[in-house]
Amino acid sequence: MTEPSIAGDTSARTAAALTVEGLTVAYGAAEAVRDLNLHVAAGALVALVGANGAGKSTTLAAISGLLRPRRGRILLDDQDVTRWRSNQRVAAGIVQVPEGREILATMTVHENLLLGAWHQADRFEQGVDEIFGHFPILAERRELLAGTLSGGEQQMLAIARALLARPRVLLMDEPSMGLAPQIVDEVFAVVEQIRAEGTTVLLVEQNAQRALAAADHAYVMETGELVLEGDADELLANPKVVEAYLGESLSGEDGLAGEASG
């Protein structure tokens, strides 16, 4: 028997391309992201890396609709979604796994998952059964309060909750943050499986080495601007690129589990 997809029944939700054109996002007078252009092909995994404060998380917040850009456009395939509310973007297939996981600690694992399927309640239980098949630890803890889970289990819950929304484009913000190396390996195995099954993924990750190893293509941000892009394996293999832009995030614990606000 064929094993079900980690993202459930995706037959009615094909992966979408994501395009960002001239994106500028400001907090008051300060521009955190300036004239950013990037493209994630349908079914690709693209990494967005850079140091703390580079503007990575701000970029994801604008794409998911949590922040309104000052300028620029955001396209889902050929559909301009720049002025859509965040719930409209989720319904259309732009789904984010947030930095810090943001699970609801006083609700059960099952209740947290319910939130991921708010716009398709008719298929919730089927989707949950599929998710539990791929995340057995969550099945074991189904009725436990989410706040009692370990950090790695909470990250798996955040990913599972996002997958229940059947994303066409999955935005992942620092999925390795604060996790032990073994758990980071498990999280990236899930990320790579999601990409292998055809879901489009835009991955923000301070652990540049792991992100580039998993990605097809990558963009490097510095102080709100894109400074470099290219095939991920070529960037990872270029010592001048590593020294100039990625040095700290490729060395030691800072890159593995650093606290990232960018």
SULSULPE-V360416 format. One record per run of one state. SS is the DSSP state (hx for helix, st for strand, lp for the rest). FROM is the first residue (numbers start at 1). TO is the last residue. If there is no record, write none. Layout:
ss->(SS,SS)
from->(FROM,FROM)
to->(TO,TO)
//
This chain:
ss->(lp,st,lp,st,lp,st,lp,hx,lp,st,lp,st,lp,hx,lp,st,lp,st,hx,lp,hx,lp,hx,lp,st,hx,lp,hx,lp,st,lp,hx,lp,st,lp,hx,lp,st,lp,st,hx,lp,hx,lp,hx,lp,hx,lp)
from->(1,18,28,30,41,45,50,56,65,71,77,79,81,86,93,94,98,108,109,117,121,135,136,141,145,146,149,151,165,169,174,181,197,200,205,208,215,217,223,225,232,238,239,247,248,251,252,258)
to->(17,27,29,40,44,49,55,64,70,76,78,80,85,92,93,97,107,108,116,120,134,135,140,144,145,148,150,164,168,173,180,196,199,204,207,214,216,222,224,231,237,238,246,247,250,251,257,262)
//
